[in-house]
């Protein structure tokens, strides 16, 4: 793949990466139900060696570490300096069996030592997904598995679509969205995703739709802030001045208030739970 992921490497090591690192604990809260579903689907066992792809701030890496027990080991891999700094700070010195590697998984020189390659929203950003998944497969033992969660289409993900569409008239002109370009919704097409994994050499591919929710925080104010921190609106509004961002906030408040509940501002979300054998 060479340096084809340069744009993503730049993105996740710039202000966006800093923003995600600072919001990591909140993001874990937003994605709580999705994380539970993914961990149940992954069926992580004691003694396994797990690769956490796109590990971000490392919270799931440490959860996986608990699941594999003292006989297992977990390695988190990510391209983002700010996120890995956070991950390493969370994993105290005594956790010798948790390692973090800063590298591009599509080109990293893996040895076939892992029983499971696992990812929560860390695999949708490859410029050449077939090459990237082929390389991830090289990290797995012969009986190894790949398990990940990725978003389905933007239309089905109200947590992302509702704020973006409400603010569209205040955003810079948006290029028509190429459904296959690297980004959160690159694998919305399940048939295409199945083809990519087959081409990469995986077999027994299972792609299961899962309908759930994203919790954008306790109260409308928190939810508005989050809509400008993560998701397609955050990307599109990143360069806007503060008065324009304030106008967006005013647009979003009554819309997100409709989703307010005793548990937080909860919006529908749609994902694929994906499993394949090496």
N, C-alpha and C positions, 0 to 999 in steps of 0.2 A: 504493500500500500504506500510505501514511501512516506512523504510528508503531507499526504492529502488531507489529513485532519487538522492542518495548521489553523484554519479559521476557528474550529471548535477549541483547540488548545488555547488560542488567544482569548476567546470569549470566556472560558472557564478560569483563566488566570488573570482576568481584568476585573472591572467593577462588578460584573455579574457574579463571578466566583466569590468575591468578597461579600456581596449581598446574600448569596446563598449560605455562606459559612455563618454569617451573623444570624440568619433566620433558621438555622438548622433545627434547633429544639422545637420551634413553632411548626416547621415543615413536618417533623416527625409526628406532631400532634395532628396536623391536617390529614396525614396519610395513615392514621392509626388503624382504621378498619381494613385498608388495602394491605398494610403490612401483616396484619393477623391472617388474612386470607392467603397471602403469598407464603407465609411460613408454614401454614397448614398444608398447602398444596405441595410445597417443596419436600416435606417429610424428612427434615434433617435428622440424621441419626448420630448417636454417640460414637466417637472414634473416627468420624469422617474428616477428611481434609477438604476445606471449602475455599474457593476463590470468590470473593465478593467484587463483582465487576462494576466500576463506576461507584465506588464505595462512599464518595462524598465525605461528610464529616464523621463517618465511622460508627454511627449508632447501631446500624444493622450488623456491621462486622462484629461488634461486641455482643450483640444478641445471639448471633450465630455461634460465637465462641462459647457462650453458656450452653447452647444446645449440643455442641459436639463433645463437651466434657473434657476431662483431663487427658484423655488419650487422643483427642482430636486437635486440629490446628486450623487457623483461619488466616488468609492473606487478603487484605483489601488493596485494590489497585485503582488508581484514578490519575487524571492528568492535571488536576487543580491544586496548585500550591496552597491557597488559603484553606481549602477544605481538608487537605491532608495535614496541615498544621493543627487544625482542630481535632482531627482523628487521633493524631499522635498524642495530643494533650489528654484526651479521654482515656487512652490505653496506658495506664501507669506502668512504671518500669518492671513490675513483677510479672507482667503478662508476656512472658517470653514466647508463647505460642500464638501471639497475634503479631502479624507483620504488616507494614504498609509500604507499598511500592508506588513511586511516581513514574508512570509510563503510559504509553498509548497501547491499549490491549490489542489493537489491530496489527502492531508490529513487534511487540515484546517477544523476546526469545524464551518462550515457555518450555518447561520440561513436563512430561506427562505424569504428573504426581497428584492431581486433584480428583476427588471422587465426585465433586459437585461444583459446577460454575453457576453462580447465583447472582441475580441482579434485580434491584428495585429501580426501574426507570433509568438504567445506566447504559442501555444498548441502542438507543434510537438516534444516535448522533454520528454514526459512522458514514463517511463519504462513500466507502465501498463496503457495504454490509456483508456481502458474500465472503470477501477476503478477511474481514474482521472476525466473522463467526468461524471461518476455517481455522484462524489462528487460535481462537478460544478453544476450539475442539482439540487442538494440539496440547492444551494444558491438562486434558482429562485422561485418566487411565481408561483402559478398554471398556470397563463396565461403568464409566462415568456418565453423569447426566448434566444437562443444562436446564436450569429453571429460572424464569424471569417473569416480571410483569411489565407491560407497556400499555400506553393509552390506546383506546380505540379512537374513532373520529371526533373532531372538534364539535360537530353537531350534537353528539351524544353526551358530551362533557360540559354540562351547564356551568360548572364551577369556573371553566375557562372561557366558554363562549359568551355567557351573559355579560360579564364586565367588558370584554373586548368589543362586542357589538354596541353596547351602550355608549362607549367612548369613541367609536370609530370616527365620528365627524370632527372630533377634536385632535385626531392623530395625524401625523404626516401621511401623505399618500402611501397606501400599502400595495406592494406588488401582489398580483394574484398568487395565492398560496399553491405552490407545487406540492402535491400530496406525498411525493417521494423524497423531497429534499430533507437532509438531516435536520432533526428537530423533534419536539415532543410527540408529534402525531405521525411520524414517518412510517410507522407500522400499523396504521389504522386499517389497512387492507389485509385481512387475515389470509387470503389466498396468496397474495404476494409474499407475505411473511413466511408461510409454509414453504413456498418455492425457494426463498433465500436459504432457509435452514437445510432443505434437502440438497441444494447446490453446494452448501458448505460441508456436506458429508454426514449430517445428522440423520438419524432414522427414528421411526416410531414417534414422529412429531405430533404433539397434541396441543391444540390451541383452543382454549376454553373461554367463552365470553363470561364476564363477571360484572354484574351491575351493583354499584355500591354508592358511597357518598364521600365527599371531601368536606371536612370541617374547617372553615376559614377563620375560626376564632370566636371568642366569647364577646359577642356584640357587633353591631354594624360598623362602628369605627375601626375595630380590629380587622374586620373582613375587607373593608375598603383599602386599608394599608396593605394587606396581603395581596389583594388583586393587583396592586401596583408594585409588588415585590417579586411575585412568582407568576408564571404562566404567560400566555401570548400578549396580554395587555402590558405586562411589565417590560417585555422585550420591545414592544412597539413604542412605549412611552419613555424609554430610558433617557433620551436626549432632550425631553421637553423641559421648558422653564417651569418654575414653581407656580406662577399664576395659572398656567394651563393645567397643571396637575391638580390644582385646587378646583378648577372647573370640572375636571373629571371626577373628583371626589364627590362634588355636589350631584353630578349625574348618577353616581353609583349608589348613594345612600338609600334613596327610596326603593331602588330595585333589589338591593341585597337585604333590605328590611323584610321583604316578603319571605325570605328563607330563614329568618331568625327563629330560634327555638330555645327551650330551656337548656339545651346541650351546646348551643353555639349556632353560628350561621352555617347551615348544612345544605350543600347543593349536590344534585345528582352527578355521578361519575361513572364512566364505563371503561373497563380495561380488558385486556387479554391476559389470562394466566397461561403461560407457555412452558411446555416440557418436551425434552427430546433426549435421545440416547446418543452417546458418542459412537 
